[in-house]
Amino acid sequence: MDQLKSHAETRTTATAPPGAERPVRATRRWLAERDRLEAAIAETGVDFDQPRSIYWNAACGVEAGADFAAIRARVRRYADFAPTFEAVARRREARAEAAAADGHQITARDNYFMAAVHWGAAQWPIHSDDEVNRFYHRRKRACFAHYAELADHRIEAVTIPFAGGALPAWFHLPPGYHGGRLPVVIAVPGMDSFKEATVALHGDRFLARGFAVLAIEGPGQYEAAMMGIHTTVPAWARTGTACVDWLSQREEVDASRIVLSGISFGSFAGTIAAAHEPRIKACAVMNTCHQPGWSAAFEQAWPTYKMRFMYMSGHTDEDAFDAFARTLTWEGHAELLKMPYLVLAGDRDELSPLECSEALLSSVAGPKQLVVYQDSRHSIGGVPAANLGPFAPTLAVDWLVDRLRGVPLASERWYVDHGGKVTKTPL
């Protein structure tokens, strides 16, 4: 099938063959710590640094559980990531095509979605705009476009005018929409994720509550980086306005009920975007990246974070990137936040110490809330506080619903302990 031609068949002569050791944009710590990283992957697998197989599986639903179990079993080297996800993506895409040919449209729909997520996941370890990355991207877009045609709700591929170019996004309307103006969430994914995995295949938390979702990739993220739009703080300061301007022209959108949700990198980028766009009515972020300069992420955590961010920011020289990293701060921006602002964080976040989020919140003039989960690392979960206390993604979306309902907000710090008990103190 033409759609399933491998990247080996479409590569340039400089591109590595499938499954081969791919060239990596090396940083000093990558070279010094490669053996340690490979040992961690050999022991822990695909989730050596973040529970990516968990959150991508969550987007895909129960059926994809077998996919991710196989991926966890197979990935034992960094070089295994892309070819392993590619193989699963091919299988899902082939299954989708066969189901569509047999007239099984729902089966085709689900498999196209899963294929899109696997193609996007295959892009994660590629920190250059090469033909393999672009091939994976084209397959991801094509599969998601097929999914959008068959989905149980309306999905539109959109481009948002931005700085002489455009930001890519998918605009989702909730199932059963038949007209009228809706609240909408601008959803900003993390550094490792992408817009196609932002809205879940089944039971999405925003769509189920009647929100439209603008699932974006902002400056530096996946497709935006391929379009030459790289991460900078000034670029993200313009992103909220670009999105709200676009949404305000849509007949489906109630422009007085636009909110923003950000996860991980999106907790930083979304904060900057909201700070510079007062038409955003509330902002909720989780899995924080709030350390000015990002030294924990770039110099203490695994070197893959720095390599990914160098690609996102368009840097190839590490010394130049180190100078650039010092500009990555909320300082001078968070002070502009006047809308209700929520932060959910783990008290053992290895990428962003909790005190950095506390300092940010002390600068916020508007109503604010901090929810801290005992013993949780960067990605909230996998500890008793997250299992027994409020489920963080649900807490965030319900909090946004309450802000649009006009429920009063007391500025508070919530501490969720290992027994699930929530202790509230003034903030």
Order of alpha helices (4+ residues) and beta strands (2+ residues): alpha-alpha-alpha-alpha-alpha-alpha-alpha-beta-beta-beta-beta-alpha-alpha-beta-alpha-beta-alpha-alpha-beta-alpha-beta-alpha-alpha-beta-beta
